[in-house]
Amino acid sequence: MDEIDDTVLSGLSEKDLQELSELIDPDNELLPPSERLPTQTKKKPTGPFDKQKLNDHQIKAAETSTVGENYVPFIKKPAPPQPEVPIFTVKKVTPKTEFDDMLQFLDENDLAELASELGLHGVVDQAQSRGDVPVVPNSRTNLHPATKYDGATPRSYKDEEETTADIDVDETIASVLADNPSVTEVNLNNVSKVTSENLDQLIEALATNTHISKLQLTNTRFKDSHAKALAQLLITNTTMLSLNLESNRIGREGIKALSKALTSSNATLRELRLVNQYQGAGAGAEMDFAKCLEKNNTIIKLGYSFTYPAARVLVDKYLTRNLDFERQKRANVYV
């Protein structure tokens, strides 16, 4: 085969060999394509390669080409105009009711009175909602007057601090120890001069008191040891109705002691506030609190920031149950 190829090639002229070398690839297939064939054009380059210009040239050549039997010239047509979509505006129409004719003759005060009677508290101001301002019925309509709601007003504790700052702690403890019938409330909220010994003396005095029904010790550095002593007192106490120990230093042990006191058969406490303690009680103490509340049917108001969802759900359930008990008692009284 090689001899035949050599014989054929030996009979070719130099021009024929040049043409053959331009048509046939070299034998070495490992060479890149650029080296297998010689350059197909002898024209010198006029500039660097520009792909965009090449595409534009090809498009122009295609548009001007007349090759083919069914040639149709290319004519670029503009896009047809899109029809304008009409914009519809929807006007909200409130249908009239049978009460419109009656309400249009009422002034602002009458409307506010009617809203208060219907329980629409959004038009009642904050002072009336808390009960700080006495509400006197209107002589003409016999409805409670109300004012338009102008937004929430931040509550100021300045007056409360001024009233409690001048309290004589020793005199207060002495009145509790004397079991004075005219003293039914002890309010030492935010009194900075209350010491740990004062708290111990107060709890000891409450053990023999039969008239104090409301005890407020907010921000008095009330801690676990005080909570345990107070819990022992609550087991036998039958007059305490409201206890406020917010913003103190009660931890896990104190919360557990207070929760166990709620299971006493003598428990009369209806309101307990323990929000904003120095440290959290933990999930275990919160669940113990919820389980103890299951055995209590007097607590109807509880203030505590539960971090464990399961405990919070149980507490809400038992508080709702106690509220139902309270409503049933009131209903039996009025029957």
Secondary structure, DSSP 8 states (H G I E B T S, - for coil): -HHHHHHHHHTS-HHHHHHHHHHS--S-TTS-HHHHS--S------S---HHHHHHHHHHHHHH---STT---------------------------TTHHHHTT--HHHHHHHHHHHT-GGGS-HHHHHT-S-----TTT----------------HHHHHHHHT--HHHHHHHHHTT-TT--EEE-TT-TT--HHHHHHHHHHHTT-SS--EEE-TTS--BHHHHHHHHHHHHH-SS--EEE--SSB--HHHHHHHHHHTT-TT----EEE--S-SS---HHHHHHHHHHHHT-SS--EEE----SHHHHHHHHHHHHHHHHHHHHHHHHHH-
